[in-house]
């Protein structure tokens, strides 16, 4: 019998010349990603097979050659759409990186872009993404990175809605998200969060799930994982990272980490450069 797990891998690394941009090359067949978010955007190119994923409340399928676009903080999933699995490469620019580069594309300077489509078929963009993940000299890589994102903004992006224009309930939920992100290691109490938002506990739960796609406790786990990534990148030990991020123990941390990133913390650190 063929070992399907042997076909799976996830290689992460950072490019210092591109401000620490995180890149990924991965192959999955049986792995299924539960609902999760990323601090940055996910711009992925399917190299082989096809991926099925949830984004914006709908299920999407991206076959070979198509590009996946997931906005920052957007809840999504991931699994194979075919028996043979899927192989892809992706970049994860942060909102700050995107806002800096998108200046001039939208009416509001410094506005982070928003991508309405979850899957796009664009052979020109696919070719640039493929080239971007190849070894190149720094100047060429920087120029290609800027031109790739500029093309992406102009063809597939639009300005993200400003906080001031959001409904009052959504602004309250954004405030709670910011509180959880600022101190993810804390044991936050639902009653305290509801009081801060000026909502009943039940109303907070309903509104939070409506606007984020996750309940508050699941969102807090995502915030803890984001903090863990920053610590692991700095070379912090896994056990201490788990403790500093509010996980009950290392095994609990590892379980959530693998469900979200498709690899263990040890495997993630192994591929740091």
C-alpha positions in Angstrom: 0.0 0.0 0.0 1.2 3.5 -0.8 1.9 5.8 2.1 -0.1 8.9 1.4 1.4 10.7 4.4 4.9 10.4 2.8 3.7 12.6 0.0 2.9 15.5 2.3 5.2 18.3 3.2 5.2 22.0 4.2 8.3 24.1 3.8 8.1 27.6 5.3 10.8 30.3 4.9 11.3 34.0 5.1 12.9 36.4 2.6 15.0 39.0 4.4 15.2 41.1 1.2 11.4 41.4 1.1 11.0 42.6 4.6 10.7 39.1 6.1 7.9 38.0 3.7 6.8 34.5 4.6 6.7 31.9 1.7 5.4 28.4 1.6 5.8 25.4 -0.6 3.5 22.5 0.3 1.9 19.3 -0.8 -1.1 17.7 0.9 -3.3 14.8 0.2 -5.1 13.8 3.4 -4.6 16.9 5.5 -7.7 18.9 6.3 -7.4 22.4 7.7 -10.1 23.4 10.1 -11.5 27.0 10.2 -8.6 29.4 10.9 -7.3 32.8 10.0 -3.9 34.3 9.1 -2.6 37.7 10.2 -1.5 38.3 6.7 -3.0 37.7 3.3 -2.6 34.3 1.6 -1.8 34.4 -2.2 -1.4 30.9 -3.4 -0.8 29.2 -6.7 -2.0 25.7 -7.3 0.9 23.7 -8.9 -0.8 20.3 -9.1 -4.2 18.8 -8.2 -7.0 20.9 -6.8 -7.8 22.5 -3.4 -11.3 22.9 -1.9 -11.7 25.6 0.7 -14.3 27.7 2.5 -14.0 31.5 2.2 -16.5 34.3 2.5 -19.2 31.8 3.6 -18.9 29.8 0.4 -17.1 26.7 -0.8 -14.6 27.2 -3.6 -12.4 24.9 -5.7 -9.0 26.0 -7.2 -7.6 23.6 -9.8 -4.0 23.6 -11.2 -2.9 27.0 -12.4 -5.5 29.0 -10.5 -4.7 31.5 -7.7 -6.2 31.5 -4.3 -6.8 34.9 -2.6 -7.6 35.0 1.1 -7.7 38.4 2.9 -6.1 39.1 6.2 -8.1 37.8 9.2 -10.5 36.0 6.9 -11.8 32.7 8.2 -11.1 29.8 5.7 -10.5 26.1 5.6 -8.5 23.8 3.2 -8.7 20.3 1.9 -8.1 18.3 -1.3 -10.7 18.5 -4.0 -9.3 15.4 -5.8 -8.0 12.0 -4.7 -4.4 12.9 -5.6 -4.3 15.9 -3.3 -2.9 19.3 -4.1 0.5 21.0 -4.3 0.9 24.7 -4.1 3.2 27.7 -3.3 2.1 30.8 -1.5 3.2 34.1 -0.1 1.8 35.7 3.1 2.3 39.5 3.0 1.2 41.3 6.1 -1.5 44.1 5.9 1.3 46.6 6.6 3.3 45.3 3.7 0.3 45.4 1.4 -0.7 48.9 2.6 2.7 50.3 1.9 2.9 48.9 -1.6 -0.7 49.7 -2.5 -0.2 53.5 -2.1 -1.4 55.2 -5.2 -3.7 52.4 -6.3 -6.6 53.4 -4.2 -8.1 56.8 -3.3 -7.1 56.5 0.3 -3.3 56.4 0.9 -2.1 53.5 3.0 -5.3 51.5 2.5 -4.9 47.8 2.7 -6.4 46.1 -0.3 -9.3 43.7 -0.3 -9.8 40.9 -2.8 -13.5 40.1 -3.4 -12.8 36.9 -5.4 -11.5 33.7 -3.6 -10.2 32.1 -6.8 -8.9 33.8 -10.0 -7.5 32.4 -13.2 -4.8 34.7 -14.4 -1.9 33.2 -16.4 0.2 36.3 -16.2 -0.1 36.6 -12.5 0.5 32.9 -12.1 3.8 33.1 -14.1 5.0 36.0 -11.9 4.2 34.2 -8.7 6.0 31.1 -10.0 9.1 33.2 -10.8 8.9 35.0 -7.4 9.5 31.8 -5.5 12.6 30.9 -7.5 16.2 31.8 -6.3 17.1 35.2 -7.6 19.3 38.1 -6.7 17.9 40.6 -4.2 17.3 43.5 -6.6 15.5 41.3 -9.1 13.4 39.7 -6.4 12.4 43.0 -4.9 11.5 44.4 -8.3 9.5 41.3 -9.2 7.7 41.3 -5.8 6.6 44.9 -6.3 5.5 44.4 -9.8 3.6 41.2 -8.9 1.6 42.9 -6.1 1.0 46.0 -8.3 -0.5 43.7 -11.0 -2.6 41.9 -8.4 -4.0 45.2 -7.0 -4.8 46.6 -10.3 -6.5 43.5 -11.7 -8.2 41.9 -8.7 -8.1 44.3 -5.7 -10.1 47.1 -4.3 -9.9 49.4 -1.2 -10.8 47.8 2.1 -13.8 49.3 3.9 -12.7 51.8 6.5 -13.6 51.1 10.2 -15.5 54.4 10.4 -17.9 53.2 7.7 -18.6 49.9 9.4 -21.9 49.3 11.2 -21.8 50.0 15.0 -22.1 46.4 15.9 -19.1 45.5 13.7 -17.0 48.2 15.2 -17.7 46.8 18.6 -16.7 43.4 17.5 -13.5 44.8 15.9 -12.7 46.3 19.3 -13.0 42.9 21.0 -10.8 41.4 18.3 -8.2 44.0 19.0 -8.4 43.2 22.8 -7.9 39.5 22.2 -5.0 40.1 19.8 -3.3 42.5 22.2 -3.2 40.0 25.0 -3.8 36.5 23.6 -2.1 34.8 26.5 -4.7 36.0 29.0 -7.8 34.0 30.1 -10.4 36.4 28.9 -13.9 36.3 30.5 -17.0 36.5 28.2 -18.8 38.7 30.8 -15.9 41.2 30.7 -15.7 41.3 26.9 -19.5 41.8 26.7 -19.4 44.6 29.2 -16.6 46.4 27.2 -18.6 46.1 24.0 -21.8 47.2 25.6 -23.6 44.0 24.6 -25.2 41.1 26.4 -23.1 37.9 26.4 -25.4 36.1 24.0 -25.5 39.1 21.7 -21.7 39.3 21.7 -21.5 35.6 20.8 -23.9 36.0 17.9 -22.4 39.2 16.6 -18.8 37.9 16.9 -19.6 34.8 14.9 -21.5 36.8 12.3 -18.6 39.2 11.6 -15.6 37.0 12.1 -16.8 33.5 11.2 -15.6 32.1 14.5 -16.7 32.2 18.1 -14.5 34.3 20.5 -12.7 31.3 22.0 -11.7 30.0 18.6 -10.6 33.5 17.5 -8.5 33.7 20.7 -6.7 30.4 19.7 -5.8 32.0 16.3 -4.4 35.1 18.1 -2.3 32.8 20.3 -1.0 31.0 17.3 0.0 34.3 15.7 2.0 35.2 18.8 3.6 31.8 18.8 4.8 32.3 15.2 6.5 35.5 16.2 8.2 33.8 19.1 9.3 30.7 17.1 10.8 33.0 14.4 12.9 34.6 17.2 14.2 31.1 18.1 12.2 30.7 21.3 11.8 27.1 22.7 8.6 25.4 21.8 7.6 24.5 25.4 8.1 28.1 26.6 6.4 29.4 23.5 3.3 27.4 24.4 3.4 28.7 27.9 3.9 32.4 26.9 1.0 32.1 24.4 -1.5 30.8 26.9 -1.8 27.2 25.9 -2.3 24.7 28.7 0.6 22.6 27.6 2.9 21.8 24.7 0.8 19.0 23.3 -2.3 21.3 23.2 -0.2 23.9 21.4 1.1 21.4 18.9 -2.4 20.1 18.1 -3.8 23.5 17.3 -0.6 24.5 15.4 -0.8 21.5 13.1 -4.5 21.9 12.5 -3.9 25.5 11.3 -0.5 25.3 9.6 -0.3 21.7 8.5 3.0 21.1 10.3 4.2 20.9 13.9 6.1 23.7 15.6 9.3 21.7 15.4 8.8 21.2 11.6 8.1 24.9 11.2 11.3 25.9 13.0 13.3 23.4 11.0 12.6 25.3 7.8 13.4 28.8 9.2 16.2 30.6 7.3 
